[in-house]
Amino acid sequence: MKHLSAVVVAVLIGTAAFQFSNPVSGQSDGGWITLVDSTKMGDWDEVGKANWAMKDGALVADKLDGKDASYLVSKNSYKDFQIKAEFWTDEEANSGIFLRCDDSKKIDSKICYEVNIFDKRPDPTYGTGAIVDVAKVDQMPKAAGKWNTYEITAQGPHLVVVLNGQKTADAQDAKHASGPVALQYGSGVVKFRKVQIKPL
């Protein structure tokens, strides 16, 4: 009986240690949920086709399979949240992070908020750092050729975008209240090294 009790205690201690050392899949300290990290691309629905793949510690796409842009769409919807995303692009890249999409099967800037990553956008007022058709960026920052960090907050109608520590967009808009988030590949080379979301 003593031996059995010792075994039960050992199993319980081991189980507790395992639970503390292995948080729920995708969840990290402080309420942050990891959608992409340096080892796995995460669980997404894809709208449109591109050659998304894990390469050298990042989620990479550099080729479309068809004419339309490709989007990795989260399986969950989010209302109020913060996003932290580390990304790299070349000069030809057209990408973005889409928020609160009204339809998870058709992604564009009319049914989502699009935080743009597009250094060569013909109208730079809605290029990198802007929220397309919602918040213009004054003197568009360039993201190409280096690792960048987006910090995006959506809380009620208040939307804030910070790129590499500098606020680039701050707007009030109530068109889209909740929905999935999405990562875009449109052209060039696009890499996401880490993407996290924290519901508020």
C-alpha positions as CSV (number, residue, x, y, z in Angstrom):
1,M,0.0,0.0,0.0
2,K,2.8,2.4,0.9
3,H,4.4,1.6,-2.5
4,L,1.2,2.3,-4.3
5,S,0.7,5.7,-2.5
6,A,4.3,6.7,-3.4
7,V,3.6,5.9,-7.1
8,V,0.3,7.9,-7.0
9,V,2.1,10.9,-5.4
10,A,4.9,10.7,-8.0
11,V,2.4,10.6,-10.8
12,L,0.5,13.6,-9.4
13,I,3.7,15.6,-9.0
14,G,4.9,14.7,-12.5
15,T,1.5,15.7,-13.9
16,A,1.5,19.1,-12.2
17,A,5.1,19.8,-13.3
18,F,4.1,18.9,-16.9
19,Q,1.1,21.2,-16.8
20,F,3.2,24.1,-15.6
21,S,6.0,23.5,-18.1
22,N,3.7,23.0,-21.1
23,P,1.1,25.7,-21.4
24,V,-2.0,25.2,-23.6
25,S,-1.0,24.9,-27.2
26,G,-0.4,28.3,-28.7
27,Q,-0.9,30.2,-25.4
28,S,2.0,31.9,-23.7
29,D,2.4,34.0,-20.6
30,G,0.4,37.2,-20.1
31,G,-2.5,36.0,-22.3
32,W,-0.7,36.1,-25.6
33,I,-1.6,33.4,-28.1
34,T,1.1,32.5,-30.6
35,L,-0.3,32.1,-34.2
36,V,3.1,31.8,-35.9
37,D,6.6,31.2,-34.4
38,S,10.0,30.3,-35.7
39,T,9.2,26.5,-35.7
40,K,5.6,26.2,-37.0
41,M,3.3,28.1,-39.2
42,G,0.2,27.5,-37.0
43,D,-3.3,26.4,-37.9
44,W,-4.9,28.6,-40.6
45,D,-7.5,28.5,-43.4
46,E,-6.1,29.6,-46.7
47,V,-8.0,31.8,-49.1
48,G,-6.2,32.0,-52.5
49,K,-3.0,30.0,-53.0
50,A,0.7,30.8,-52.4
51,N,3.7,28.7,-51.5
52,W,3.6,29.4,-47.8
53,A,6.3,27.3,-46.0
54,M,8.6,27.4,-43.0
55,K,12.1,28.3,-44.0
56,D,15.0,29.3,-41.8
57,G,12.9,30.1,-38.8
58,A,10.1,32.1,-40.6
59,L,6.9,31.6,-42.4
60,V,7.7,32.6,-46.0
61,A,5.9,33.1,-49.3
62,D,7.4,34.3,-52.6
63,K,5.1,32.9,-55.3
64,L,1.3,32.9,-56.0
65,D,-0.5,29.9,-57.5
66,G,-2.9,32.0,-59.6
67,K,-3.8,35.6,-60.0
68,D,-5.4,36.4,-56.7
69,A,-3.6,37.2,-53.5
70,S,-3.3,34.6,-50.8
71,Y,-4.4,34.9,-47.2
72,L,-3.9,32.8,-44.1
73,V,-7.0,33.3,-42.1
74,S,-7.3,32.5,-38.4
75,K,-9.9,29.9,-37.4
76,N,-11.0,32.0,-34.4
77,S,-12.7,35.4,-34.5
78,Y,-11.5,38.3,-32.3
79,K,-13.2,41.5,-31.1
80,D,-10.8,43.6,-29.0
81,F,-7.2,42.6,-29.1
82,Q,-3.5,43.4,-29.5
83,I,-1.3,41.9,-32.2
84,K,2.5,41.7,-32.3
85,A,4.0,40.6,-35.6
86,E,7.6,40.4,-36.7
87,F,7.9,40.5,-40.5
88,W,10.5,41.0,-43.3
89,T,9.8,41.9,-46.9
90,D,11.7,42.8,-50.1
91,E,11.1,46.0,-52.0
92,E,8.5,44.4,-54.3
93,A,6.4,42.9,-51.5
94,N,2.7,43.5,-51.2
95,S,1.4,42.2,-47.9
96,G,-0.6,43.2,-44.8
97,I,-2.3,42.1,-41.7
98,F,-6.1,42.1,-41.9
99,L,-8.3,42.5,-38.9
100,R,-12.0,41.8,-37.9
101,C,-12.9,40.4,-41.3
102,D,-16.7,40.2,-41.9
103,D,-16.3,37.1,-44.2
104,S,-13.6,34.5,-43.6
105,K,-13.9,33.2,-47.2
106,K,-13.3,36.5,-49.0
107,I,-10.6,38.8,-47.6
108,D,-10.1,42.4,-48.8
109,S,-9.8,45.9,-47.4
110,K,-13.6,46.5,-47.8
111,I,-14.7,43.8,-45.4
112,C,-11.7,43.9,-43.1
113,Y,-9.3,46.5,-41.7
114,E,-6.0,46.2,-43.6
115,V,-2.8,47.2,-41.9
116,N,-0.7,47.6,-44.9
117,I,2.8,46.3,-45.8
118,F,3.4,47.8,-49.2
119,D,6.4,50.1,-49.7
120,K,5.7,50.6,-53.5
121,R,1.9,51.2,-53.2
122,P,1.0,53.8,-56.0
123,D,-0.8,55.9,-53.4
124,P,1.7,55.9,-50.5
125,T,-0.8,57.6,-48.1
126,Y,-2.2,54.1,-47.6
127,G,1.1,52.2,-47.9
128,T,3.1,50.6,-45.2
129,G,2.0,51.7,-41.7
130,A,-1.5,52.8,-42.8
131,I,-4.9,51.3,-42.3
132,V,-6.2,51.2,-45.9
133,D,-9.1,53.6,-46.5
134,V,-9.3,54.4,-42.8
135,A,-6.1,56.0,-41.6
136,K,-3.5,57.6,-43.8
137,V,0.2,57.5,-43.0
138,D,2.2,60.8,-43.1
139,Q,5.5,60.1,-44.8
140,M,5.2,56.4,-45.3
141,P,8.0,54.4,-43.5
142,K,9.9,51.8,-45.5
143,A,9.9,48.2,-44.3
144,A,11.8,46.4,-47.0
145,G,15.1,44.6,-46.4
146,K,14.9,44.4,-42.6
147,W,13.0,42.8,-39.8
148,N,10.2,45.0,-38.5
149,T,7.7,44.8,-35.6
150,Y,4.0,45.8,-35.9
151,E,2.1,46.4,-32.7
152,I,-1.6,46.7,-33.5
153,T,-4.4,47.5,-31.1
154,A,-8.1,47.2,-31.8
155,Q,-10.3,48.1,-28.9
156,G,-13.9,49.0,-29.8
157,P,-13.8,51.6,-32.6
158,H,-10.2,52.7,-31.7
159,L,-7.5,51.3,-33.9
160,V,-3.8,52.0,-33.3
161,V,-0.8,50.9,-35.4
162,V,2.8,51.1,-34.2
163,L,5.7,50.2,-36.5
164,N,9.1,49.7,-34.9
165,G,8.1,51.8,-31.9
166,Q,6.6,54.7,-34.0
167,K,2.9,55.3,-34.1
168,T,1.8,55.4,-37.8
169,A,-2.0,55.2,-37.5
170,D,-4.5,56.2,-34.9
171,A,-8.2,56.1,-35.9
172,Q,-11.8,55.7,-34.8
173,D,-13.9,53.5,-37.0
174,A,-16.8,51.2,-36.3
175,K,-17.3,49.4,-39.6
176,H,-16.0,46.0,-38.5
177,A,-16.7,44.9,-34.9
178,S,-15.2,41.4,-34.8
179,G,-13.9,38.6,-37.0
180,P,-10.8,36.6,-37.9
181,V,-7.4,38.1,-38.6
182,A,-5.4,37.2,-41.8
183,L,-1.9,37.4,-43.2
184,Q,-1.6,38.4,-46.8
185,Y,0.8,37.5,-49.6
186,G,0.4,39.5,-52.8
187,S,3.8,39.8,-54.3
188,G,7.6,39.9,-53.7
189,V,9.1,38.0,-50.7
190,V,7.2,38.1,-47.4
191,K,8.3,36.5,-44.1
192,F,6.6,36.4,-40.8
193,R,8.9,35.3,-37.9
194,K,6.4,35.6,-35.1
195,V,2.7,36.6,-34.8
196,Q,0.9,36.8,-31.5
197,I,-2.5,38.0,-30.5
198,K,-3.8,38.9,-27.1
199,P,-7.6,39.3,-26.5
200,L,-8.5,42.3,-24.4
